[in-house]
């Protein structure tokens, strides 16, 4: 008897490694970053996807994990860092969390005291004093950061994958990804910043793609669809043509 063909919408698991943030508000969250964008595109194409990343152990981190789940992206290997805050990027012309009562109280208190006291410049808050739900100050380096040990630990739980996508990975993280892909026999996709050289140690059969962190050119979704096609066992050449096709319209 011939083996049963796998459904076209399934296939092997895709693992994406990269940074994660929150875009929007706590009440209306969306994953922010090139890695979750790639992961969400692969999931939308029918693939099973797991994201290896790190978020803060805060309300923004809770919200972004919920948003990942809604997008069909698994986060069993997304770690939480209690010492750092999940990065939050508000939408244009929108406060980070308009429902936060602390914002209304601050505005009301300012209005009540305006005629009684001279205005004083507020002192900058320390990272420990800031609202953990709001992390929008680029001057404060509080973003959770993956290290090689994090990736090695996460990959212990994700042993059955066919495609591994490493997004803007440091040399140490990339070394872990290369080792894991080699050990599992997975296809490796390495996403590097634009104008970057091919990192040393990348196998000859790996695909290296350049994409900016803000993905202004829309490369992320095409990388996700490419990874999904590989995980289904589609023709690799056709998948590559779709990846490199120049968008029209």
N, C-alpha and C positions, 0 to 999 in steps of 0.2 A: 504494500500500500504506500502511495506517495505521501510525503509529509504534508500536513495542512498548511496552506499559505497564511501568513500573518495578515490581519486586517490592515488596510492601507493607512488607517488613522492611528495605528499604534507604532510598533517598532521599538528599538532600544531606547534607553533613557539618554537624554542629553544633559550634561553637567556644564553649567556656566559659572565661571569664577570671576568676581569683580565687585566693585564698590556699589553700595546701595544707599539711597536717600529717599526722602519723602517730598513729593511735589503736591502743592495745594494746601489743604487744611486737614486737621485731625478728623473732622466730620466728613470731608470729601477727599480722601487720600488717593494718591496714585504713586506707584513706584517711580523713583527718579534715578537716572543714570543709564549709561550705555549698556552695562551688563543686564540689568532687569529689562531693558527695552529689547535686547536680543532674546532673552529668555521668554518674554511675553509673546514675541512674534513666532517663536518656535512652537509655543503652546497653542497659539491661534491656528497654526498650520497642522495641528493634530498630534504633536509630539508630546511625550512625557518628559518634563523638564524639572531639574532640581537646581537651585541657585545656591552656590557657596559664597557667602558674604558675611558681613557683620553689621548689626544695628545696635543702637543703644538700648539699654533696658529701661525704656521710658515710654510715655504715651505715643510719641511719634513712631517709635519702633513697633509698638503694638499695631498702630494703624497701618503701617506700610506692610506688615506681614499679612494682615487681612486683605490689603489690596493685591498682594501677590497671589494669595489663594483665589481671589475673585478672577484673576487673570489666568488661572490654571497653572501657576508656577508653584512647584513644591519648595518648601523652605525648611525641610527637616535638617539640612546642613547649614542653615543660616544661624550664626552664633549671636549671642547677646552680650554686650559689654556694659556692666553696671557703672563703669567709671567714665564713660564718654556718652555724648548725646548724638542721637540720630540727626544727620544734617537735613534741614528743611528748606525747601525753595518755594516761596510763595508764588502764585500765579501773578502775572502783570496786573498792577493796579488793584491788588487784593491784599488785605492784611493776612498774616499767617494764620490766625485763628480768630475770626470776628466773633465767635461765640464765647470766647474766653472772658468770663466775668471780670478777671483781673484788669483787662484792658478798659472796660467800662468804668471800673472803680477808679483807675488812674486818671482817666479823663475828667470824671466828675470831681475828684479830689482837687485836681488842678484848677478847675473852674471856681470851686468854693473858696480856695485859698488865694486866688489871684489878687483880690483887693486888700488882703490882710498882710501879706508878706512880700518881700522883694523876691523876684524870680532868681533862683540859684541853679547853677549848672549841676546836673545830676552826676554823681560819681559813677564810674564804670563798674558794673557788677562783676564779681568774680564768677568763674564757671560754676562753682558750687551753689551760688545764690540765684542763678538764672533759672527761669521756668524750664523744667526739663521737657515740656511739650513744645517749646519754641527754641530752635537753634538756627538762627539766621545771621549771626554775626560772623562775617568772614575773618575778622581779626582774631577770633578766639579759636585756636586749633583744638577742637574737641571731637573731631570725627573718628568713629571707630575704624580701625585699620586692621586688615587681615595680615597675618604673618605666616611664614612657612609651616609652623607647627599647627596653626588653625586649619590650613588646607589639608595637611597630612591627616589630622584628626577627622575632618569632615569626609575625606575620601575613604576612611575606614568604614563608613556607613553607606557609601555609594559605590559598591563594587561591580554592579551590573550596568555599565553604561557603554554606549557605542560611539558617542561623540563627546569630546571635551573642548569647550571654548574658554580660553583664557583671555580676559579683557584688561588691557593696560596693566599687566602684571609686572611686579618687580622681578628682578633676576631670581630671587629666592623662591617666590611663588611660581614663577615660570618653570624653574627646575623641578618643583614638585609636580606640576602639571605634566611635564614631559615624561617624568618617571612613571606617573600613574597611567598615562595614555599608552606608554610602551608596555607596561605590565599587563594591562587589560586588553591590549590590541585595539584600542579605540582610535578613531580618527581625531586628529588634533587640529584645531583652528586657533591661531594666535592673532589677536587684534591689537595692533600697536597704534600709538598716536600718529597723526599725519606728519610727514616729513621725517619719520624715524627709520633707522636702518633695521634690517632683520636681526633680531637678538641672536647672540651666540648660543650655540647648542641646540637650536631648533632643528628637528629632523628634516631631511630632504623631502619626505612625503607629507609634511604638515603644510597647511595653507596659512599664509600670512596676509592679513588684510589691514589696511590703514583706515582709521575712522577717528574723527575728533570726539572729544568727551561730550560736547553738546550735540553731536550728530546732526549738524545743520544740513548735511547732504543726504540724510536719510539712509545711511548705509546699514544701520543696526537691524531694521526689519528684514533686509535682504540676507544678512548673515543668519538671522534666525530661521528664515525659510530654507536657506542652504543647509543648515544643520539638521532641520527636520527632514529634508529630502534624503540626506545621508543616512539618518537613523531608520528611515523606511526602506532603505536599500534601493532608492531610485538611481537612475543613471547619473553618475557623478559629473560627467561632462555637461549634461543638460542642466544640472543644478548649478554648475559653475557659470554657465552662460547666463542664467537668470541672475546670479549674484553680480556679475560684472556688466550687465546690460545697462546702458545709459537711460535713466528715467526720461519719459516723454510726457509732455503736457504739464 
